């Protein structure tokens, strides 16, 4: 068996033993201390054992109540029972932990008053924590990687990797002084892992609605979707906490807007890697917004053959990063930018796939001999492919440049992302906001072919 000090259960027990009276979960009307949470997790572990839940089954957490989801997660860590946050293809029978009856084709453990720690004597609860049998290195936390078409491939993290992630983002969480507000649902990947990270660091999780946070005192950090973070920035966070986002895109203007309400904005890439964490932080500086990156291991961008590339998939350490389908990375100076998934006019539907036009633009533009490029859906009736307008450098062999650009698109996103034709152009049409005007590009193609402009219904769409 692996060293138990690297398990989630052991790390939490250390925090609970050191400060049993320290607030762990703070709701508007009640506070759970670390001692309360430790006893509740032990109670869940005893009940799970009595219900026949063992390491051959998978516990699926679907509860929307953090006071249920977190002790259930800790109990599973204690027993070494695999956990799932979605209906992925995990091995073993699934058992759902729910707060109410849900239509499902799997066994369910309903939470009721009999789960109260008061119904289990202290000796049994202490025995539960002493009899932990988890292996730190076995796959434990399973979650499906979301994609445009729904849940994607399932990835699994060991308890040791979860603990390593907690250590990697310790600077964001402020350690045991953290008062972290998490606005993701407790049964989601980000909701569970961020709450767990704060608890393993000995901090406090604030279970308060977003509308109450501007008036809350002592908030050191906020973990939220971009929309919720934007609301808080506009509402004003008087103490200027750190903001951590679970998003793959954030423009410089969006970052600057968020920094009006937060002293630091961090984007953590940890959705589906094999363990390491990549943190990009932004803060206000005298000359404007200043960004920096923290890497747990070496991060490379490689093409389909594994060779270094300017645009391609991420490799962290010796393992490929299983980021959401259709998402690639681009190197800009010494930083990395994740591109995708597409929204609005950047989303191109080709052969039943949704591709990010901005990624294809970047792949073509990064090809030697190209100044700039814009990709768009072929507007001609009956066509289900892509076209591109390209500004070439003077004096280059355009046939060779196009061949290299096609290969770059194929390596990064597959054959569907290769434009059927790349036409030269001297200037790319732009919208008022400076982004490529893909609809105007489509109209140019129709005019050149003598087609009526009304046929632009095949313009980019989500």
DRENSEDO-629598 format. One record per atom (N, C-alpha, C): x, y, z. Coordinates in steps of 0.2 Angstrom, whole numbers, plus 2048, in hexadecimal, padded with zeros to 3 digits. Example, Ala and Ser with C-alpha at 12.3 -4.5 7.8 and 13.67 -1.06 7.14 Angstrom:
BEGIN
8427E4827/83E7EA827/8427F0827/8407F5823/8447FB824/840800827/
end
This chain:
BEGIN
8047FA800/800800800/804806800/80280B7FD/8068127FC/806815803/80B81A803/80B81E809/80582280A/801821810/7FB824811/7FB82C812/80182F813/802836813/80083980D/800836807/7FF839801/7F88387FF/7F3835803/7EC834802/7E883B804/7E383B800/7DE841802/7DC840809/7DA83A80B/7D8839812/7DD83B817/7E3839816/7E883B81B/7E984281C/7EA846816/7EB84D816/7E585081A/7DF84E818/7D985281C/7D9850823/7DB84A825/7DB84882C/7E084C830/7E684E82D/7EB852830/7E8859831/7E585C82C/7E286382D/7DD862833/7D885D833/7D385D838/7D685C83F/7DB85883F/7DE857846/7E285D848/7E5861844/7E8867846/7E486C849/7DE86D845/7D9872847/7D2870846/7D086C84B/7C986984A/7C386E84B/7C587484E/7C087984F/7C087E849/7C587E845/7C588383F/7BF88283A/7BC887838/7B7886833/7B988382D/7B587E82A/7B787B824/7B287D81F/7AC87C820/7A687F81B/7A288481F/7A188A81C/79D88F81F/79789081A/79188F81D/78B890819/78889781C/78389A819/7808A081C/77D89F822/77B898824/77789782A/77B89282F/78088F82D/78488A831/78B88982F/78F887833/796886832/79887F834/79C87C830/79F875831/7A6876833/7A8874839/7AF87483A/7B386E837/7B986E838/7BD868835/7BB862839/7BA863840/7B885D844/7B185A842/7AD85F840/7A685D83E/7A7859837/7AB85B833/7AC85882C/7AF85282D/7B4851831/7B884B832/7B3845835/7AE84783A/7A984283C/7A4841837/7A2845833/79D84482E/7A083F829/7A6841827/7AA83C822/7AA835824/7AC83482B/7AD82E82E/7A682A82E/7A182E82F/79A82B82F/798829828/79982D823/79882A81D/79C82481B/7A282481D/7A781E81C/7A481881F/7A1818825/79E813829/798811825/794815823/78D81481F/78F811819/794813815/79681080F/79880980F/79C808814/79E801816/7987FC817/7947FF81B/78E7FB81D/78A7F9816/78A7FE812/7867FE80C/7897F9806/78F7F7808/7937F3803/7977F67FE/7987FD7FF/79C8007FA/7A47FF7FC/7A77FC7F7/7AE7FB7F7/7B27FD7F1/7B87FB7F1/7BC7FE7EB/7BB7FB7E4/7B67F67E4/7B47F37DE/7AF7F77DB/7AC7FC7DE/7A68007DC/7A98087DB/7A580C7D8/7A78137D7/7A18177DA/7A381C7DE/79E8207E2/79D8267DD/7978277DB/79682D7D6/7928327DB/7968387DB/79383D7E0/78F8427DB/7888427DD/7848477D9/78184C7DE/78284C7E4/77F8507E9/7818587E7/77C85C7E8/77D8637E7/77E8677EE/77F8637F3/7808667FA/7878647FC/78B86A7FD/7928697FE/793865805/78E86580A/78F862810/78D85A80F/78B858809/78A851808/79084F803/7918537FE/7968517F9/79D8507FC/79F855800/7A6855802/7A884F807/7A384E80D/7A5849811/7A484280D/7A0841808/79F83B804/7A683A800/7A98407FE/7AF83F7FA/7B583D7FF/7B5840805/7BA83E80A/7B983780C/7B383580D/7B282E80F/7B482980A/7B382B803/7B68277FE/7BD8277FE/7C182C7FF/7C882D800/7CA828805/7C782880B/7C9824811/7C881D80F/7C381B80B/7C281480A/7C6811803/7C88167FF/7CC8157F9/7C78137F4/7C08157F5/7BB8147F0/7BC8197EA/7BC8177E4/7BC81C7DE/7B68207DE/7B78267DC/7B282B7DC/7B182E7D4/7AB82F7D3/7A98327CC/7A58387CD/7A683D7C8/7A28437C8/79D8437C2/79D83E7BF/79983D7B9/7988367B7/7938357B2/79182E7AF/79682C7AA/79D82C7AC/7A28297A8/7A28227A7/7A781F7A4/7A78187A3/7AD8157A8/7AC8177AE/7B08147B3/7AF80D7B4/7B48097B6/7B48027B8/7B08017BE/7AC7FC7BF/7A97FB7C5/7A27FE7C5/79E7FB7C9/7977FD7CA/7978047CD/7928087CB/79280F7CE/78C80F7D4/78E8137D9/7898147DE/78981C7DF/78381E7DE/7828257DF/7808287E6/78382D7E8/7828307EE/77E8367ED/7778367EF/77383C7ED/76F83E7F4/76C8447F3/7688477F8/7618467F7/75F8447F1/7588437F0/75883D7EA/75283A7EA/7528357E5/7528377DE/7578347DA/7588367D3/7568307CE/7538317C8/75382C7C4/7598297C1/75B8237C3/7628217C1/7628197C1/7668167BD/76680F7BC/76C80C7C0/76D80F7C6/77380D7CA/77080D7D2/7748097D6/77280A7DD/7738117E0/76F8127E5/7708197E8/7708197EF/77481D7F2/77481E7F9/7718247FB/76B8247FE/76782B7FF/76A82D806/76B834806/76D83780C/767839810/767837816/76183981B/76483A822/76083B826/76283D82D/766838830/76683182E/76982C831/77182D82F/77383182B/77A83282A/77D83782F/779839833/77C83E838/78183B83C/78783F83E/78C83C842/78A83A849/78483D84B/78283B852/780834852/77E83184D/77C82A84D/78182584D/78882784C/78D82384D/792825852/794820857/79882285D/79F82485A/7A282885F/7A882B85D/7AE82585C/7AD820860/7B281A85F/7B2817858/7AC817855/7AB81484F/7AE819849/7AD81F84B/7AF824846/7B7825846/7BA82484C/7C182484C/7C481E849/7C081884A/7C3812847/7C281383F/7BD81683D/7BD817835/7C381B833/7C5820836/7CB824834/7D1820834/7D281B839/7D881783B/7D9812836/7D380F833/7D380982F/7D380B827/7D6811825/7D681381E/7DA80E81A/7D880D814/7DC808810/7DD80A809/7DD811808/7DE813801/7E58137FF/7E68127F8/7EC8127F5/7ED8197F2/7F281C7F3/7F38237F1/7F48237E9/7F681E7E6/7F881E7DF/7F381B7DA/7ED8187DD/7E88157D9/7E481B7D6/7E181A7D0/7DC81F7CD/7D681F7D2/7D58257D4/7CF8267D9/7CA82B7D7/7CC8317D5/7C78367D3/7C68367CB/7C08347C9/7BE8337C2/7BA8387C0/7BB83C7BA/7B78417B8/7B78417B0/7B18427AD/7B18427A6/7B38497A3/7B784979E/7BA84F79B/7B4852797/7B1858798/7AC85A794/7AE85D78D/7AA85C788/7AB85E782/7A586177F/7A5864779/79F867775/79A862775/79B85B774/796856772/794853779/79685577F/794852785/79A84F788/79984B78D/79F848791/7A484578D/7AA84678E/7B084378A/7B383D78E/7B983B78C/7BC83678F/7BD837797/7BD83279A/7BE8327A2/7C58327A3/7C78367A8/7CE8367AA/7CE8357B2/7D38327B5/7D38307BC/7D98337BF/7D88367C5/7DE8387C9/7DF8347CF/7E58337D1/7E682F7D8/7E58347DD/7E58327E3/7E58367E9/7EB83A7EA/7F18377E8/7F783A7E8/7F78407E3/7F483F7DD/7F48457D9/7F084B7DB/7EA8497DE/7E684E7E1/7E98527E6/7ED84F7EB/7F18527F0/7F68577EC/7FA8547E7/7FF8587E4/7FC85E7E1/7F685E7DE/7F28647DB/7F18697E0/7EF8667E6/7EE86B7EC/7F486F7EE/7FA86B7EE/80086F7F0/8028747EA/8008727E4/8028767DE/7FE87D7DE/7F887D7E1/7F48837E1/7F48867E8/7F88847EC/7F88867F3/7F988E7F3/7FD8917EF/7FE8987EF/7F789C7ED/7F38997E9/7EC89C7E8/7E889B7ED/7E88967F1/7E38947F6/7E58977FD/7EB89A7FE/7ED89E804/7EE89980A/7EE892809/7F088E80E/7EA88D813/7EC88C81A/7E788C81F/7E3892820/7E689881D/7E289E81E/7DD8A0819/7DC89B814/7D889C80F/7D089C811/7CD8A180E/7C58A180E/7C38A1807/7C289B804/7C189A7FD/7BA89A7FC/7B789E7F7/7B089D7F5/7B08997EE/7AD8947EE/7AC88F7E8/7A58907E5/7A58927DF/79E8937DC/79C88E7D7/7A08897D7/79F8837D3/79A87E7D6/79687A7D3/7928757D7/7968707DA/79486E7E0/79886A7E4/79A8637E1/7958607DC/79685A7D9/79A85A7D3/79C8607D1/7A08617CA/7A78607CC/7AB85F7C7/7B285E7C8/7B68647CB/7B586A7C9/7B88707CC/7B58717D3/7AE8707D3/7AB8717DA/7AE86D7DF/7AF8667DE/7B28627E3/7B98637E4/7BD8637DF/7C48647DF/7C686A7E3/7C38707E1/7C58767E4/7C38767EC/7BD8747ED/7BC8737F5/7C086F7F8/7C28697F5/7C68647F8/7CD8677F9/7D086B7F4/7D686E7F5/7D78737FA/7D28777FB/7D187C801/7D2878808/7CE872808/7CE86F80E/7D486B810/7D786880B/7DE86580C/7E386A80E/7E287080C/7E787680E/7E5878815/7E0876818/7DE87981E/7DA87F81E/7D7881818/7D4887818/7CC886819/7C888C817/7C188C818/7BE88D812/7B9889810/7B588A80A/7AE88D80C/7AD893808/7A789780A/7A2895805/79C892807/797890803/791895803/79389B800/78F8A1800/78D8A27F9/7878A47F7/7858A67F0/7898AC7EE/78A8AD7E8/78E8B27E5/78B8B97E7/7858BA7E8/7828C17EA/7848C37F1/7868BE7F5/7888C07FC/7908C17FC/7948BF7F8/79B8BF7F8/79E8C67F9/79B8CB7F5/79E8D27F6/79D8D57FD/7998D2801/7988D5808/79B8D080D/79E8CA80A/7A18C680F/7A88C8811/7AA8C7817/7B08C9819/7B68C4819/7BC8C5818/7C18C1818/7C28BC812/7BE8BD80D/7BF8B9807/7C68B9804/7CA8B4804/7D08B4801/7D18B27FA/7CC8AE7F7/7CC8AC7F1/7C58AA7EE/7C48AA7E8/7BE8A87E5/7BF8A37DF/7BC89D7DF/7BD8997D9/7B68997D6/7B589B7CF/7AF89C7CC/7AF89B7C5/7AA89A7C1/7AA89B7BA/7AB8A27B8/7AC8A37B2/7AE8AA7B0/7A88AF7B1/7A28AC7B0/79C8B17B0/79B8B37B7/79C8AE7BC/79B8B07C3/7A18B57C5/7A78B47C3/7AD8B87C5/7AC8BF7C2/7A98BF7BC/7A88C67B9/7A28CA7BD/79D8C67C0/7988CA7C4/79B8CC7CA/7A08C87CD/7A38CA7D4/7A78D07D3/7AB8D07CD/7B08D67CC/7AC8DC7CB/7A68DC7C7/7A28E27C6/79E8E47CC/79D8DF7D1/7998E17D7/79E8E47DC/7A58E27DB/7AA8E57E0/7AB8E07E6/7B18DD7E6/7B48D97EC/7B88DE7F0/7B68E07F5/7BA8E67F9/7C18E47FB/7C28DD7FD/7C88DB7FF/7CD8D87FA/7CA8D97F3/7CF8D77EE/7D18D07EE/7CD8CB7EF/7D08C47EF/7D38C17E9/7D68BC7E9/7D88B87E3/7D28B57DF/7D28B57D9/7CD8B27D5/7D08AC7D1/7CE8A67D2/7D08A07CE/7CA89E7C9/7CC89E7C3/7C789C7BE/7C88957BB/7C28927B9/7C388B7B6/7C088D7AF/7C58907AB/7C38917A4/7C98917A0/7C8890799/7CE88F795/7CF895791/7CB89A791/7CC8A078D/7CB8A6792/7CF8AB791/7CE8B1795/7D28B6791/7CF8BB78E/7D38C078A/7D68C578F/7DB8C978C/7DE8CE790/7D98D3793/7D48D578F/7CF8DA791/7CB8D7797/7C98D0796/7C58CD79B/7C98CC7A2/7D08CB7A1/7D48CA7A7/7D48D17AA/7D58D77A6/7D68DD7A9/7CF8DF7AD/7CA8DD7AA/7C38DE7AD/7C28DB7B4/7C58D57B4/7C48D17BA/7C98D47C0/7CF8D77BD/7D48D97C2/7D18E07C5/7CC8E27C3/7C98E87C6/7C68E67CD/7C48E07CE/7C18DE7D4/7C58D97D8/7CA8D67D4/7CE8D17D8/7D68D37D7/7DA8D17DC/7E18D37DC/7E58CF7D7/7E28C97D6/7E68C47D2/7E18BF7CF/7E28BD7C8/7DD8B97C5/7E28B37C3/7E08AD7C4/7E38A77C3/7DF8A27BF/7E289F7B9/7DF89A7B6/7E38947B7/7E088E7B9/7E38887BB/7E18837B6/7E68807B2/7E587B7AD/7E68747B1/7E08717B3/7E186B7B6/7DB8677B5/7D88687AF/7D18647AE/7D385C7AD/7D885B7A9/7D98547A7/7E08527A5/7E48557A9/7EB8537A8/7ED84D7AC/7F384A7AC/7F58447B0/7F78467B7/7F784C7B9/7F984E7C0/7FC8557C1/8008577BC/80385E7BD/7FE8637BC/8008697BE/7FB86F7BE/7FF8757BB/7FB8787B6/7FE87E7B3/7FA8847B5/7FD8897B9/7F988F7BB/7FB8957B8/7F78997B5/7F889F7B2/7F58A57B6/7F98A97B9/7F68AE7BD/7F78B57BA/7F28BA7BB/7F38C07B9/7F18C57BE/7F58CB7BE/7F48D07C4/7F58D77C1/7F38DC7C4/7F48E37C2/7FB8E57C3/7FE8E87BF/8058EA7BF/8058F17BD/80B8F57BE/80B8FC7BC/80A8FD7B5/80D8F87B1/80C8F97AA/8068F67A7/8028F37AB/7FC8F07A8/7FB8E97AB/7F88E47A8/7F78DE7AB/7FD8DA7AA/7FF8D67AF/8058D27AF/8038CB7B0/8068C67AC/8048BF7AC/80B8BB7AE/80A8B67B1/80F8B17B3/80C8AA7B3/8118A57B2/80F89E7B2/81389A7B7/80F8967BA/8138917BF/81188A7BC/8178867BB/81687F7B9/81887A7BE/8158757BF/8178707C3/81C86B7C0/81B86A7B9/8208677B5/82186A7AF/8268687AB/82786B7A4/82186A7A0/81F86F79C/81986F798/81C870791/81A86C78C/81C86D785/81686D781/81687077B/81186F776/81486B770/81086576E/813861769/80E860764/81085D75E/80B85C759/80A854759/806851754/80484B755/809846755/80F847752/815843753/819844759/81784875D/81B849764/82084E763/82185175D/82785675C/82485D75F/829861762/827868764/82486C75F/81F870761/81B87475C/81987A75F/81787F75B/81488675E/80D885760/80988175C/80287F75E/80187875E/7FE875763/7FD86E763/7FA86C76A/7FB86676B/7F8863772/7FE864777/7FC86477D/800865783/80385F785/80985F787/80D85978A/81085C791/80D859796/81085B79D/8148557A0/81B8577A1/81F8527A3/82084D79D/81F84679F/81F841799/81983F797/813842799/80C840797/809845793/80584378E/80084878B/7FB84A78F/7F985078E/7F3853792/7ED85278E/7E884E791/7E284D78E/7DD85278F/7DE85878C/7DA85E78C/7D485C788/7CF860789/7C885F786/7C985E77E/7C585A77B/7C6859774/7C5860770/7CA86176B/7C9867767/7CD86D76A/7D186C770/7D4871773/7DC870772/7DF87576F/7E687576E/7EA87B772/7F087B772/7F4880776/7F8884771/7F988A772/7FE88E76E/803891772/809891770/80E895774/80F89C772/80F8A0776/8108A8775/8158AA779/81B8AB776/8218AD77A/8238A777F/8238A9786/8248A478A/81E8A178E/8188A378B/8128A178E/80E89C78A/80989978D/804895789/7FD897789/7FA896784/7F3898783/7EF892781/7E9891784/7E588B782/7E088E77E/7DE88B778/7DA88D773/7D4889773/7CE88B774/7C8887774/7C588677A/7BE88377B/7BA882775/7B7888772/7B588876C/7B288D768/7AB88F76A/7AA89676A/7A389876B/7A289D766/79B89F765/7998A4760/79B8A3759/79E8A8756/7A08A774F/7A68A474E/7AA8A2753/7B089F753/7AF897752/7A8895754/7A788E753/7A588C74C/7A8887749/7A7885743/7A587E743/79F87C740/79D875740/79F872739/7A386D73A/7A5869734/7A5862735/7A285E731/7A2857731/79F855739/79A85873B/797856742/79C858747/7A185C746/7A685E74B/7A586674C/7A6868752/7A7870753/7AE871754/7B187574F/7B8877750/7B887F751/7BE880754/7BF887756/7C388B750/7BF89074D/7C2893748/7C989774A/7C989A750/7CE89D752/7D5899753/7D4893755/7D988E755/7DC88D74E/7D788C749/7DA88A742/7DD891740/7DB897741/7DE89D73F/7E589D742/7E689B748/7ED89B74C/7F1896749/7EF890747/7F388B744/7F588D73D/7F1890739/7F4892733/7F8898733/7F789D738/7FB8A3738/8028A173B/80289B73F/80989A742/80D89673D/80B895737/80F891732/81489672F/81A89472E/81F89972B/81C89B724/81D8A1723/81A8A471C/8138A771C/8108A7722/8098A9723/80A8AF727/8068B5726/8068BB72A/7FF8BA72E/7FA8B872B/7F38B872F/7EF8B472B/7E98B172E/7E58AD72B/7DE8AD72F/7D98AB72B/7D28AB72E/7CF8A572B/7CC8A072F/7C889A72C/7C189B72D/7BD898729/7B689972A/7B2893726/7AC892727/7A888D724/7A788F71D/7A888A718/7A688B711/79F88D710/79D89370E/79689570E/792892708/79688F703/79288C6FD/78D8876FF/7878876FC/7838816FE/78687A6FC/784876701/78686F700/78E86D702/791872704/798871707/79887170E/79C86C711/79D86B718/7A486B719/7A8870718/7AF871719/7B187871B/7B787971B/7BA88071D/7BE883718/7BE889718/7C288D713/7C6892718/7CC895715/7D0899719/7D289F714/7D38A5716/7D68AA713/7DD8AC716/7E28AC712/7E98AD715/7ED8B2713/7F08B6717/7F58BB715/7FC8B8715/7FF8B770F/8058B470F/80B8B970F/8118B7711/8168BB711/8198BB70A/81C8C1708/81E8C2701/8248BD6FF/8238BA6F9/8298B66F7/8298AF6F9/8248AD6FC/8248A66FF/8218A16FA/82289B6FA/81F8966F6/8188946F9/8138976F6/80C8966FA/80A88F6FA/80C88B6F5/80A8846F5/80D8806FB/8138826FC/81787F702/814881709/813888709/81088B70F/809887711/80588770B/7FE88470C/7FF87D70F/80387970C/80487270E/806872715/80B876718/80D87671F/807878723/80387D721/7FD87F725/7F887A725/7F7876720/7F2870720/7F486B725/7FB86A725/7FD864729/7FD867731/7FE86D732/7FD870739/7F686F73B/7F1870737/7EA870739/7E886873A/7EB864736/7E985D736/7EC85A73C/7F385C73E/7F6859744/7F285B74A/7F086174B/7ED864751/7E6862752/7E286274C/7DB86174D/7D885C749/7DC859744/7D9854740/7D7856739/7D5852735/7D485472E/7CE85872D/7C9858731/7C485D730/7C6864731/7CB865734/7CD86C736/7D186F730/7D386B72B/7D786E725/7D2871720/7D487871F/7CF87B71A/7D0878713/7CA87870F/7CB875709/7CF879704/7CF880705/7D3884701/7D588A706/7DB88C704/7DE892708/7DF897702/7DB89C702/7DC8A16FD/7E08A76FF/7E48AA6FB/7E88B06FD/7E48B66FE/7E58BB702/7E28C1703/7E78C6706/7E68CC704/7EA8D2706/7E88D470D/7E28D470F/7DF8D7715/7D98D3718/7D98D171E/7D48CD721/7CF8D1724/7C88D0722/7C38D4725/7C28D372C/7C18D9730/7C18D9737/7BA8DC739/7B88D973F/7B28DC742/7B48E2746/7AF8E6749/7B08EC74C/7B58EA753/7B48E4755/7B88E375B/7BF8E075A/7C18E0753/7C88DE751/7C88D774F/7C38D3751/7C38CC74F/7C28CB748/7C48C5745/7C38C473E/7BB8C373C/7B98C6737/7B28C6735/7B18C0730/7AF8BB733/7AF8B572F/7A98B572A/7A38B872D/79D8B9728/79F8BD722/7A38C2723/7A68C671D/7AA8C2718/7AE8BE71B/7B28B9717/7AE8B5713/7A88B2716/7A48AE712/7A08B170D/79F8B870E/79B8BC709/7A08BD703/7A68BE704/7AB8BF6FF/7AC8B96FB/7AB8B36FE/7AC8AD6FA/7A68AC6F5/7A08AE6F8/79A8AD6F4/7998B26EE/79C8B86F0/79C8BD6EA/7A18BB6E5/7A68B86E7/7AB8B66E2/7A88B06DE/7A48AC6E1/7A18A66DD/79B8A86DA/7988AF6DA/7928B16D7/78C8AE6DB/78D8AC6E1/7878AA6E5/7848B06E9/77D8AF6EA/77A8B56EE/77D8B56F5/77E8BB6F8/7808BB6FF/77B8B8704/7758B8702/7708B5707/7728AE709/7768AA705/7788A4707/77D8A370D/77E8A8710/7838A8715/7818A571B/77B8A171B/77989D721/77E898723/78389671E/788891720/78E895723/78D89B725/79289E729/79389B72F/79989C733/79B899739/79589973E/794893741/78F893746/79188E74C/78E88E751/79088A757/78C883756/
end
